[in-house]
Amino acid sequence: MTTADTWRKSSYSGGGEGNDCVEIATLPDRIAVRDSKAPAHGTLTVPAEAFAPFIEALKAEEL
C-alpha cells in the first residue's frame, strides 16, 4: 500500500508549481505511477523489473 510520503514527483517536472508531471512510488515488487494533478483518479502499477526498460524506451522515443 502507498502512503502520502511514499510518492515522489518526477525529476522532469514542468516549471512553476511542478504540477505537470507524474509521481511514482516504489513498492516491494512493483512501481506505482499516478498523475500529480489528479492522484485520486487512479494508479498504474507495473512490475519493478519492467519499469526501467519502459523509461529507457520513453527516453529513446521508441514508444
MDTraj code that builds the backbone (N, CA, C; nanometers):
import mdtraj as md
import numpy as np

residues = "MET THR THR ALA ASP THR TRP ARG LYS SER SER TYR SER GLY GLY GLY GLU GLY ASN ASP CYS VAL GLU ILE ALA THR LEU PRO ASP ARG ILE ALA VAL ARG ASP SER LYS ALA PRO ALA HIS GLY THR LEU THR VAL PRO ALA GLU ALA PHE ALA PRO PHE ILE GLU ALA LEU LYS ALA GLU GLU LEU".split()
xyz = np.array([
    [0.0844, -0.1180, 0.0000],
    [0.0000, 0.0000, 0.0000],
    [0.0890, 0.1245, 0.0000],
    [0.0407, 0.2307, -0.0622],
    [0.1169, 0.3547, -0.0668],
    [0.0605, 0.4550, 0.0329],
    [0.1470, 0.5408, 0.0826],
    [0.1076, 0.6486, 0.1714],
    [0.1548, 0.7799, 0.1106],
    [0.1129, 0.8907, 0.1674],
    [0.1479, 1.0220, 0.1122],
    [0.2990, 1.0410, 0.1024],
    [0.3743, 0.9890, 0.1968],
    [0.5193, 1.0083, 0.1929],
    [0.5901, 0.9079, 0.1017],
    [0.5188, 0.8131, 0.0462],
    [0.5755, 0.7148, -0.0453],
    [0.5970, 0.7742, -0.1835],
    [0.5137, 0.8684, -0.2238],
    [0.5141, 0.9233, -0.3588],
    [0.6226, 1.0287, -0.3751],
    [0.6846, 1.0299, -0.4943],
    [0.7792, 1.1374, -0.5273],
    [0.7539, 1.1814, -0.6702],
    [0.7728, 1.3104, -0.6938],
    [0.7483, 1.3649, -0.8267],
    [0.8655, 1.3356, -0.9186],
    [0.8353, 1.3282, -1.0444],
    [0.9365, 1.3077, -1.1462],
    [1.0385, 1.4203, -1.1421],
    [1.1628, 1.3878, -1.1719],
    [1.2665, 1.4905, -1.1787],
    [1.2497, 1.5783, -1.3024],
    [1.1603, 1.5398, -1.3928],
    [1.1347, 1.6166, -1.5139],
    [1.0075, 1.6992, -1.5028],
    [0.9710, 1.7397, -1.3812],
    [0.8501, 1.8194, -1.3608],
    [0.8609, 1.9496, -1.4385],
    [0.7456, 1.9981, -1.4826],
    [0.7424, 2.1244, -1.5539],
    [0.7770, 2.2406, -1.4621],
    [0.7860, 2.3595, -1.5184],
    [0.8173, 2.4786, -1.4409],
    [0.7030, 2.5181, -1.3491],
    [0.7211, 2.6285, -1.2809],
    [0.6165, 2.6795, -1.1920],
    [0.5955, 2.5903, -1.0717],
    [0.4732, 2.5476, -1.0524],
    [0.4374, 2.4647, -0.9375],
    [0.4855, 2.3204, -0.9518],
    [0.5306, 2.2822, -1.0696],
    [0.5720, 2.1443, -1.0910],
    [0.4565, 2.0480, -1.0980],
    [0.3401, 2.0968, -1.1399],
    [0.2199, 2.0140, -1.1419],
    [0.2013, 1.9356, -1.2704],
    [0.2844, 1.9589, -1.3692],
    [0.2706, 1.8897, -1.4976],
    [0.3607, 1.7671, -1.4999],
    [0.3345, 1.6756, -1.4117],
    [0.4211, 1.5589, -1.4058],
    [0.3476, 1.4389, -1.3476],
    [0.4209, 1.3331, -1.3381],
    [0.3704, 1.2135, -1.2733],
    [0.4455, 1.1944, -1.1426],
    [0.3881, 1.1132, -1.0567],
    [0.4520, 1.0747, -0.9322],
    [0.4701, 0.9242, -0.9347],
    [0.5764, 0.8768, -0.8713],
    [0.5973, 0.7331, -0.8619],
    [0.6172, 0.6935, -0.7161],
    [0.5843, 0.5696, -0.6884],
    [0.6066, 0.5103, -0.5571],
    [0.6685, 0.3732, -0.5793],
    [0.7734, 0.3460, -0.5057],
    [0.8396, 0.2165, -0.5152],
    [0.7810, 0.1236, -0.4101],
    [0.7222, 0.0161, -0.4566],
    [0.6633, -0.0853, -0.3694],
    [0.7552, -0.2071, -0.3698],
    [0.7341, -0.3047, -0.2845],
    [0.8258, -0.4192, -0.2783],
    [0.8534, -0.4875, -0.4127],
    [0.7521, -0.5081, -0.4956],
    [0.7753, -0.5782, -0.6220],
    [0.7150, -0.5061, -0.7420],
    [0.6682, -0.3833, -0.7209],
    [0.6019, -0.3073, -0.8275],
    [0.6386, -0.1601, -0.8163],
    [0.6179, -0.0886, -0.9247],
    [0.6303, 0.0562, -0.9275],
    [0.4910, 0.1114, -0.9558],
    [0.4461, 0.2058, -0.8755],
    [0.3162, 0.2684, -0.8945],
    [0.3367, 0.4062, -0.9563],
    [0.2488, 0.4422, -1.0498],
    [0.2569, 0.5700, -1.1204],
    [0.1190, 0.6354, -1.1148],
    [0.1168, 0.7675, -1.0905],
    [-0.0106, 0.8399, -1.0913],
    [0.0122, 0.9824, -1.1409],
    [-0.0950, 1.0463, -1.1818],
    [-0.0937, 1.1850, -1.2267],
    [-0.0892, 1.2748, -1.1040],
    [0.0081, 1.3640, -1.0981],
    [0.0201, 1.4502, -0.9801],
    [-0.0948, 1.5493, -0.9665],
    [-0.1616, 1.5822, -1.0771],
    [-0.2739, 1.6762, -1.0719],
    [-0.4027, 1.6094, -1.0264],
    [-0.4110, 1.4792, -1.0408],
    [-0.5341, 1.4071, -1.0059],
    [-0.4986, 1.2729, -0.9420],
    [-0.4327, 1.2742, -0.8286],
    [-0.3865, 1.1497, -0.7678],
    [-0.4970, 1.0523, -0.7286],
    [-0.6162, 1.1026, -0.7047],
    [-0.7263, 1.0148, -0.6649],
    [-0.7914, 0.9449, -0.7842],
    [-0.7537, 0.9809, -0.9053],
    [-0.8179, 0.9240, -1.0239],
    [-0.7658, 0.7872, -1.0639],
    [-0.6657, 0.7397, -0.9994],
    [-0.6195, 0.6048, -1.0299],
    [-0.4680, 0.5941, -1.0301],
    [-0.4234, 0.4726, -1.0209],
    [-0.2813, 0.4421, -1.0158],
    [-0.2526, 0.3267, -1.1105],
    [-0.1459, 0.3407, -1.1843],
    [-0.0978, 0.2333, -1.2703],
    [0.0177, 0.1671, -1.1982],
    [0.0167, 0.0350, -1.1872],
    [0.1302, -0.0351, -1.1279],
    [0.1881, -0.1306, -1.2306],
    [0.3195, -0.1400, -1.2289],
    [0.3906, -0.2290, -1.3218],
    [0.4956, -0.3066, -1.2427],
    [0.5325, -0.4236, -1.2913],
    [0.6391, -0.4980, -1.2248],
    [0.7672, -0.4148, -1.2215],
    [0.8370, -0.4191, -1.1109],
    [0.9577, -0.3377, -1.0942],
    [1.0597, -0.3637, -1.2048],
    [1.0752, -0.4883, -1.2462],
    [1.1758, -0.5199, -1.3480],
    [1.1385, -0.4671, -1.4867],
    [1.0135, -0.4298, -1.5073],
    [0.9701, -0.3745, -1.6364],
    [0.9778, -0.2227, -1.6406],
    [0.9907, -0.1585, -1.5249],
    [0.9844, -0.0128, -1.5209],
    [1.1053, 0.0530, -1.5863],
    [1.2257, 0.0110, -1.5535],
    [1.3468, 0.0725, -1.6110],
    [1.3503, 0.0601, -1.7633],
    [1.3235, -0.0578, -1.8218],
    [1.3202, -0.0646, -1.9687],
    [1.2118, 0.0249, -2.0298],
    [1.0992, 0.0389, -1.9616],
    [0.9925, 0.1271, -2.0089],
    [1.0405, 0.2720, -2.0136],
    [1.1044, 0.3180, -1.9075],
    [1.1549, 0.4556, -1.9020],
    [1.2634, 0.4770, -2.0067],
    [1.3514, 0.3809, -2.0230],
    [1.4563, 0.3935, -2.1250],
    [1.3959, 0.4033, -2.2646],
    [1.2916, 0.3259, -2.2908],
    [1.2238, 0.3327, -2.4211],
    [1.1595, 0.4697, -2.4407],
    [1.1012, 0.5253, -2.3352],
    [1.0440, 0.6606, -2.3454],
    [1.1514, 0.7641, -2.3755],
    [1.2644, 0.7538, -2.3079],
    [1.3745, 0.8478, -2.3302],
    [1.4261, 0.8384, -2.4732],
    [1.4266, 0.7172, -2.5267],
    [1.4759, 0.6962, -2.6627],
    [1.3670, 0.7205, -2.7657],
    [1.2464, 0.7571, -2.7180],
    [1.1303, 0.7836, -2.8039],
    [1.0957, 0.6628, -2.8913],
    [1.1097, 0.5438, -2.8338],
    [1.0772, 0.4205, -2.9044],
    [0.9303, 0.3849, -2.8931],
    [0.8592, 0.4465, -2.8008],
    [0.7178, 0.4138, -2.7817],
    [0.6296, 0.5152, -2.8504],
])
top = md.Topology()
chain = top.add_chain()
for i, resn in enumerate(residues, 1):
    res = top.add_residue(resn, chain, resSeq=i)
    for name in ("N", "CA", "C"):
        top.add_atom(name, md.element.get_by_symbol(name[0]), res)
traj = md.Trajectory(xyz[None], top)
